[in-house]
Amino acid sequence: MTAAADLTAAKAVIDAASELVEQATRHLATSSIDDHQVVAYDLAHAAAAVETGRAMLDYGARGDVEARLACAYIADAVAEIGAKVLGREDEWGTSPAALDDTRDFLRAYRDPAFVASLAEEPGPRHLDPDFELVQDTFRRFAEDKLRPIAEHIHRQNADIPEEIIEGLAEMGGFGLSIPEEYGGYSMGGESEYIGMVVATEELSRGSLGAGGSLITRPEILTRALLAGGTEEQKREWLPKLATAEAMAAVAVTEPDYGSDVAGIKVTATRVNEGPDRDGWLINGVKTWCTFGARANVLMLLARTDPDRSKTHRGLSMFVVPKPVGDGHGFVFEQEGGGKMEGRPIDTIGYRGMHSYEIAFDGWFVEARHQVGLEAGLGKGFYYQMAGFENGRLQTAARAVGVMQAAYEAALQYAKDRVVFGQPIADYQLTRAKLGRMAFMIQAGRQFAYQVARLMARGEGQLEASMVKAYVCKAAEWVTREAMQIHGGFGYAEEYDVSRYFVDARVLSIFEGADETLCLKVIARRLVDAVS
């Protein structure tokens, strides 16, 4: 007989883990994060697990299944925190007995029989009716339009069909964050953020490469323009983004500068050679420019001040129109000698949008396309940060969608596959894996909803980094075990689960690599809060 859910005990366990995290943070604050990177990294993930646990406490109060999932997640998360501390207590500034009072709870809710009992209990999402409609709309689109082509796109490294882009545009998928006054569907508040999370999860469940990320880039450019664009720039570009008349790509990362954008080298040099030649010349190389061929506009960050000592204060942002190129590489030339050349970067997963290295050689951009004009000079870094404000939350939603697809595939296969005379879904080990998938997915989803509500209030920047850190690592485990449940067939490309596995691997890399996110954002902000 399995234990009944005990949310009072669960809260006490989360509080104990939270106190341990606070102790470790205070200890780390007495030294340097860079001198203790391993502990700082583990501490960031521990803090993310604690905050995810708090979201699950709220969820657990809504019903019996919800409470069981919450207890299982909290026991699992605190056990992992204990494993990070074991043998490193001095580095963490804590004692070996710090989590002793949690043992009975962990024993009850990490019990294999209890975890296995959750194998087919993923739990309700508890969305408001309006968001259930969003979920249903985007799920049907993913089922009808994305799933049938997802495997072909992955295996052939093909382009996303235009009918997918047109279909999403008709549904309003590209205008979710664009205010109504500019032709979008955003009315602000929670509806904007939660609607984006719900839509992104469902599209990613259908296909990460062909759907889950398709609505992200227009949103990034939208937020950047709302943060710094002139009224004329907003009225020119936002309606086009909302209808997919303009498809956007982001050109920020450079070969030598990823997360450290303050050091970028691509330059924009002012030229004024008459009314037809008043603008900027772009020179240099950008990389990991996803969707760079199909896009007909780039959100580009460049150095407009040659004084490199100004670091991020010397950067400005541009909206760079471009022709639509071929998915397997392109070269464009302008009158006057400007040239743009895109080289595709082949990847093991996340196919369909294609990533590119794009070289600019004297590429001319009209002055009116520099975001903010005179007032925006030197502020490109801040507009870029505003553009990526929701990126980490969206990436978490993508991860949840991929995990959900993997879980559903694994559960169905386990029911169908008979080994040694019975379906593998009847074996405890399989059921325990499925149960762990169920509570990890729901934990990530509920934390994402909570972060969306915080961001709607202008808060939640730290929590957005935390939810990405937790969910993207969780997606690697869930998709790996879904593949394992499929056995040899999981390694075969003819089964979707192999695609989920390679797609999930990118999630801890883009929108802030996990190490940078943990050390430079989460750990640093935790330390700053106690210093």
C-alpha positions in Angstrom: 0.0 0.0 0.0 1.4 3.4 -1.0 1.5 6.4 1.3 -1.2 9.1 1.2 -0.1 12.5 0.1 1.0 14.8 3.0 1.4 18.4 1.8 2.2 19.7 5.3 5.2 17.4 5.5 6.0 18.3 1.9 6.2 22.0 2.8 8.4 21.3 5.8 10.8 19.4 3.5 10.9 22.2 0.9 11.5 24.7 3.8 14.5 22.5 5.0 15.9 22.4 1.5 15.4 26.2 1.1 17.3 26.8 4.3 20.1 24.7 3.1 20.2 26.7 -0.2 20.2 29.9 1.8 23.1 28.7 4.0 25.1 27.7 1.0 24.4 31.0 -0.7 25.6 33.0 2.4 28.7 30.8 2.5 29.4 31.3 -1.2 29.0 35.1 -0.8 32.1 35.1 1.5 34.3 34.0 -1.5 34.2 34.1 -5.3 31.8 32.3 -7.5 34.5 31.8 -10.1 36.7 30.2 -7.5 33.9 27.8 -6.6 32.1 27.2 -9.9 31.1 23.6 -9.2 29.3 24.5 -6.0 27.8 27.6 -7.5 26.5 25.6 -10.5 25.0 22.9 -8.2 23.6 25.6 -5.9 21.8 27.3 -8.8 20.1 24.0 -9.8 19.3 23.3 -6.2 17.6 26.7 -5.9 15.7 26.1 -9.1 14.5 22.7 -7.7 13.3 24.4 -4.5 11.3 27.1 -6.4 9.8 24.4 -8.6 8.8 22.5 -5.4 7.0 25.6 -4.1 5.0 25.8 -7.4 4.1 22.1 -6.9 2.9 22.8 -3.4 0.3 25.2 -4.8 -0.6 22.7 -7.5 -0.8 19.8 -4.9 -3.5 21.7 -3.0 -5.9 21.2 -5.9 -6.6 17.5 -5.6 -5.5 14.1 -4.7 -3.5 13.2 -7.8 -2.0 16.7 -7.8 -0.9 16.2 -4.2 0.7 12.8 -4.9 2.6 14.3 -7.9 3.7 17.2 -5.7 5.0 14.9 -2.9 6.8 12.7 -5.4 8.5 15.6 -7.1 9.6 17.2 -3.8 11.0 13.9 -2.5 12.9 13.4 -5.7 14.2 16.9 -5.9 15.4 17.1 -2.3 17.1 13.7 -2.7 19.0 15.1 -5.6 20.0 18.2 -3.6 21.3 15.9 -0.9 23.4 14.0 -3.4 24.9 17.3 -4.5 25.9 18.2 -0.9 27.1 14.7 0.2 30.9 14.8 0.7 31.0 18.6 0.0 29.4 19.9 3.1 32.4 22.2 3.8 32.1 23.7 0.3 28.4 24.3 0.9 28.9 25.7 4.4 26.5 23.2 5.9 26.5 20.0 8.1 26.0 16.4 7.1 22.8 16.5 9.1 21.2 19.4 7.3 18.5 17.2 5.6 18.2 14.5 8.2 14.6 15.5 9.2 13.5 14.9 5.6 14.4 11.2 5.6 11.0 9.9 6.5 9.3 11.9 3.8 11.8 10.9 1.2 11.5 7.2 2.2 7.7 7.4 1.8 7.5 9.3 -1.5 10.6 7.9 -3.2 9.3 4.4 -2.5 9.4 2.6 -5.9 5.8 1.5 -5.5 4.6 5.0 -4.9 6.5 6.4 -7.9 5.2 3.6 -10.1 1.6 4.3 -9.0 1.9 7.6 -10.9 2.9 6.0 -14.3 -0.5 6.9 -15.8 -1.3 9.8 -13.6 0.1 12.9 -15.3 -2.4 15.2 -13.6 -4.7 18.0 -14.9 -3.2 21.3 -15.9 -5.8 23.5 -14.2 -5.9 26.1 -17.0 -8.7 28.7 -17.1 -11.2 28.1 -19.9 -9.7 30.8 -22.1 -6.3 29.1 -22.0 -7.9 25.6 -22.5 -9.2 27.0 -25.7 -5.7 28.2 -26.6 -4.3 24.7 -25.7 -7.0 23.0 -27.8 -6.5 25.2 -30.8 -2.7 24.8 -31.0 -2.8 21.1 -30.1 -5.1 20.5 -33.0 -2.8 22.4 -35.3 0.2 20.4 -34.0 -1.6 17.1 -34.5 -3.1 17.9 -37.9 -0.2 19.9 -39.5 3.0 19.4 -37.6 3.2 15.7 -36.6 2.6 14.4 -40.1 5.6 16.2 -41.4 7.9 16.4 -38.4 9.8 13.2 -39.1 10.3 14.0 -42.7 11.7 17.5 -41.9 14.0 16.0 -39.3 15.4 13.1 -41.4 15.7 15.1 -44.6 16.9 18.3 -42.9 14.2 19.9 -44.9 12.7 23.4 -44.7 9.5 24.2 -42.9 6.7 24.2 -45.5 5.2 27.6 -46.2 1.7 26.3 -45.4 2.8 25.8 -41.8 3.9 29.5 -41.6 0.6 30.5 -43.2 -1.4 28.4 -40.9 0.2 29.8 -37.8 -0.3 33.3 -39.1 -4.0 32.6 -39.7 -4.3 31.4 -36.1 -2.7 34.5 -34.8 0.4 32.6 -33.6 2.8 35.4 -34.6 0.8 38.1 -32.9 0.5 36.7 -29.4 2.8 39.4 -27.9 2.0 42.2 -30.3 -0.4 44.8 -28.9 -3.8 45.0 -30.6 -3.1 48.6 -31.7 -0.3 47.3 -33.9 -2.3 44.4 -35.4 -1.6 41.7 -32.8 -3.7 39.9 -30.2 -2.0 40.9 -27.0 -4.0 42.7 -24.3 -1.2 42.5 -21.8 -1.2 40.9 -18.4 -1.3 37.2 -17.6 -3.1 36.3 -20.8 -0.2 37.3 -22.9 2.4 35.3 -21.0 0.4 32.2 -20.2 -1.0 32.1 -23.7 2.5 32.1 -25.1 3.6 29.3 -22.7 0.5 27.1 -23.6 0.9 27.7 -27.3 4.6 27.0 -27.3 4.2 23.8 -25.4 1.6 22.4 -27.8 3.6 23.4 -30.9 6.8 21.8 -29.4 4.8 18.6 -28.6 4.1 18.4 -32.3 7.7 19.4 -33.4 10.3 21.4 -31.7 12.1 22.4 -35.0 9.1 22.8 -37.2 6.7 24.5 -34.7 7.9 25.0 -31.2 10.4 27.7 -32.0 8.6 29.2 -35.0 6.7 31.8 -33.0 9.7 32.8 -30.8 11.7 35.0 -33.2 8.9 37.4 -34.1 8.3 37.7 -30.4 11.9 38.6 -29.7 11.9 41.3 -32.3 8.5 42.5 -31.1 9.7 43.0 -27.5 12.9 44.8 -28.7 10.9 47.2 -30.8 8.4 47.8 -28.0 11.3 48.6 -25.7 13.2 51.0 -28.0 11.6 51.5 -31.4 10.2 54.7 -32.6 6.5 54.9 -33.2 7.1 54.9 -36.9 9.3 51.7 -36.5 6.6 50.0 -34.5 3.9 50.8 -37.0 6.0 49.6 -39.9 7.2 46.3 -38.5 4.8 45.0 -35.8 1.8 44.6 -38.1 4.1 42.7 -40.6 5.4 40.5 -37.9 1.9 39.7 -36.7 0.8 38.5 -40.1 4.1 36.8 -41.0 4.5 39.3 -43.9 7.9 39.7 -42.2 9.5 36.6 -40.7 12.3 37.4 -38.3 15.6 35.9 -37.4 18.0 37.0 -34.6 21.6 37.9 -35.5 23.3 38.5 -32.1 25.8 35.7 -31.4 29.2 35.7 -33.0 31.8 33.0 -33.4 33.9 34.3 -30.5 31.1 35.7 -28.4 28.0 33.8 -27.4 26.5 34.7 -24.0 29.1 37.4 -23.6 27.6 39.8 -26.1 29.4 42.8 -24.7 32.5 41.8 -26.7 30.9 41.5 -30.1 32.9 42.6 -33.1 30.4 43.1 -35.9 30.5 46.8 -36.8 28.0 49.3 -38.2 29.6 52.4 -39.7 27.6 55.5 -40.5 27.5 56.7 -44.1 25.6 59.6 -45.7 26.1 59.9 -49.4 22.8 61.5 -50.3 19.1 60.7 -49.8 19.4 57.3 -51.3 22.5 56.3 -49.4 21.9 57.5 -45.8 22.5 54.7 -43.4 25.0 52.2 -42.0 27.4 49.6 -43.4 27.5 46.3 -41.6 30.7 44.3 -41.5 31.5 41.1 -39.7 30.2 37.6 -39.0 27.2 36.4 -36.9 26.6 32.8 -36.1 23.7 30.5 -34.8 21.3 32.7 -36.7 18.3 30.4 -36.6 15.9 30.7 -39.6 18.4 33.0 -41.2 17.6 32.0 -44.8 13.8 32.0 -44.8 13.6 35.2 -42.7 13.2 38.4 -44.6 14.3 40.6 -41.7 17.2 40.2 -39.2 17.3 41.6 -35.6 21.0 42.5 -35.6 23.2 43.8 -32.8 26.3 45.7 -33.9 29.0 48.0 -32.6 28.3 51.5 -33.6 30.9 53.1 -31.3 34.5 52.1 -32.3 35.7 52.6 -28.7 35.7 49.0 -27.5 36.2 50.1 -23.9 32.5 51.0 -23.9 31.7 47.3 -24.2 27.9 46.9 -24.2 27.3 50.7 -24.2 28.7 50.9 -27.7 26.2 48.6 -29.3 23.1 49.5 -31.3 20.3 47.4 -32.8 19.1 47.2 -36.4 16.2 45.8 -38.3 17.9 44.5 -41.4 15.7 43.7 -44.3 16.9 40.8 -46.6 15.7 38.6 -49.4 14.4 35.1 -48.6 17.2 32.6 -49.2 17.6 28.9 -49.9 17.7 26.7 -46.8 21.0 25.2 -47.7 23.0 28.4 -48.1 22.6 31.8 -49.8 24.6 34.8 -51.2 23.0 38.2 -51.7 24.6 41.3 -53.3 23.5 44.9 -53.2 24.1 47.7 -55.6 27.1 49.5 -54.3 29.0 46.4 -53.4 27.3 45.1 -50.2 27.3 41.4 -49.7 25.6 39.0 -47.3 26.5 35.3 -47.3 24.9 32.5 -45.2 26.4 29.2 -44.5 24.1 26.5 -42.9 25.3 24.8 -39.7 24.3 21.2 -39.7 23.0 20.0 -36.3 22.0 16.6 -34.9 18.5 17.8 -34.1 16.3 20.9 -34.0 15.9 20.7 -37.7 13.6 22.6 -40.0 14.5 26.2 -39.1 18.2 25.7 -39.9 21.0 27.8 -38.2 23.5 29.8 -40.2 26.7 31.6 -40.0 26.1 34.9 -41.8 28.9 37.1 -43.1 28.3 40.8 -43.8 30.6 42.7 -46.1 29.6 46.3 -46.4 25.9 45.4 -46.2 23.9 48.7 -46.4 21.0 49.3 -44.0 19.0 52.5 -44.2 19.3 54.9 -41.3 15.6 54.5 -40.5 16.1 50.9 -39.6 18.4 51.6 -36.6 16.2 50.9 -33.7 15.4 54.1 -31.7 17.3 56.3 -34.1 19.5 58.9 -32.3 17.9 58.0 -28.9 18.7 54.3 -29.5 22.4 54.7 -30.2 24.4 52.7 -27.7 21.3 51.1 -26.2 21.1 48.0 -28.4 22.3 45.7 -25.6 19.3 46.7 -23.5 16.9 46.3 -26.4 18.3 42.9 -27.0 17.8 42.0 -23.3 14.2 43.2 -23.5 13.8 41.1 -26.7 15.0 38.0 -24.9 13.1 38.7 -21.7 10.6 36.0 -22.4 13.0 33.7 -24.2 14.0 31.6 -21.2 10.4 31.0 -20.2 9.5 30.1 -23.8 12.4 27.6 -23.9 11.1 26.0 -20.7 7.7 25.7 -22.4 9.4 24.1 -25.4 11.1 21.6 -23.1 7.7 20.7 -21.5 6.2 20.1 -24.9 9.0 17.8 -26.0 8.9 15.9 -22.7 5.1 15.5 -23.0 5.5 14.0 -26.5 8.2 11.6 -25.2 6.1 10.5 -22.2 3.1 9.8 -24.3 5.1 7.8 -26.8 6.8 5.8 -24.1 3.5 5.1 -22.3 1.8 3.8 -25.4 4.8 1.7 -26.5 5.1 0.2 -23.0 1.4 -0.8 -23.1 1.9 -2.4 -26.6 5.2 -4.1 -26.2 5.1 -7.6 -24.7 8.3 -9.0 -23.1 8.5 -12.3 -21.2 4.8 -12.8 -21.5 3.4 -9.4 -20.4 3.4 -5.7 -21.5 6.5 -3.9 -20.3 4.1 -1.3 -18.8 3.3 -3.9 -16.1 6.9 -4.1 -14.9 7.7 -1.9 -11.8 10.9 -0.5 -13.3 9.0 0.7 -16.4 6.2 2.2 -14.3 8.6 3.9 -12.0 10.3 5.6 -15.0 6.9 6.7 -16.3 5.9 7.9 -12.9 9.0 10.0 -12.6 8.4 11.4 -16.1 4.9 12.4 -15.1 5.8 14.4 -12.0 8.8 16.0 -13.7 6.7 17.2 -16.6 4.0 18.5 -14.4 6.5 20.3 -12.1 8.1 22.0 -15.1 4.7 23.0 -16.5 3.3 24.4 -13.2 6.5 26.4 -12.5 6.3 27.8 -16.0 2.8 29.0 -15.3 3.9 30.6 -12.1 6.8 32.4 -13.8 4.4 33.6 -16.5 2.2 35.2 -13.8 5.3 36.8 -12.2 6.5 38.2 -15.5 3.1 39.6 -16.3 3.6 41.7 -13.1 7.0 42.9 -14.2 8.8 40.4 -12.0 10.2 36.9 -12.3 13.5 37.4 -14.2 15.4 35.2 -11.8 12.6 32.6 -11.8 12.6 32.6 -15.6 16.3 31.6 -15.5 15.5 28.9 -12.9 12.6 27.3 -14.8 14.8 27.0 -17.9 17.7 25.5 -15.9 15.4 22.9 -14.3 13.2 22.0 -17.2 15.8 21.7 -19.9 17.9 19.3 -17.8 14.8 17.3 -17.0 14.0 17.1 -20.7 17.3 15.3 -21.3 16.4 12.6 -18.8 12.8 12.2 -19.8 13.6 11.8 -23.5 16.5 9.5 -22.8 14.3 7.2 -20.7 11.5 7.3 -23.2 14.0 6.1 -25.8 15.2 3.4 -23.4 11.7 2.1 -22.9 11.5 1.7 -26.6 14.6 -0.5 -26.5 16.3 -1.0 -29.9 13.4 0.7 -31.7 14.1 3.8 -29.7 17.5 4.0 -31.5 15.8 3.7 -34.9 15.0 6.9 -36.7 11.7 5.5 -37.8 10.4 6.1 -34.2 9.7 9.7 -33.2 11.3 9.2 -29.8 14.8 9.3 -31.2 14.0 12.8 -32.6 12.7 13.9 -29.2 16.0 12.8 -27.6 18.3 14.8 -30.0 15.9 17.8 -30.0 15.9 17.9 -26.2 19.7 18.1 -26.1 19.8 21.7 -27.6 17.5 23.1 -24.9 20.3 23.4 -22.3 22.5 25.1 -24.8 20.5 27.9 -26.5 18.8 30.9 -24.8 21.7 30.9 -22.4 23.9 27.9 -22.0 23.2 26.0 -18.7 26.6 26.8 -17.2 26.4 30.5 -18.0 22.9 30.7 -16.8 23.7 29.0 -13.5 27.0 30.8 -12.8 26.4 34.3 -14.3 22.7 34.7 -13.6 21.2 32.5 -11.0 24.1 32.0 -8.6 25.2 35.7 -9.0 21.7 37.0 -8.2 21.3 34.7 -5.2 24.6 35.9 -3.8 23.8 39.5 -4.5 20.5 39.1 -2.6 22.4 38.1 0.6 25.4 40.4 0.2 
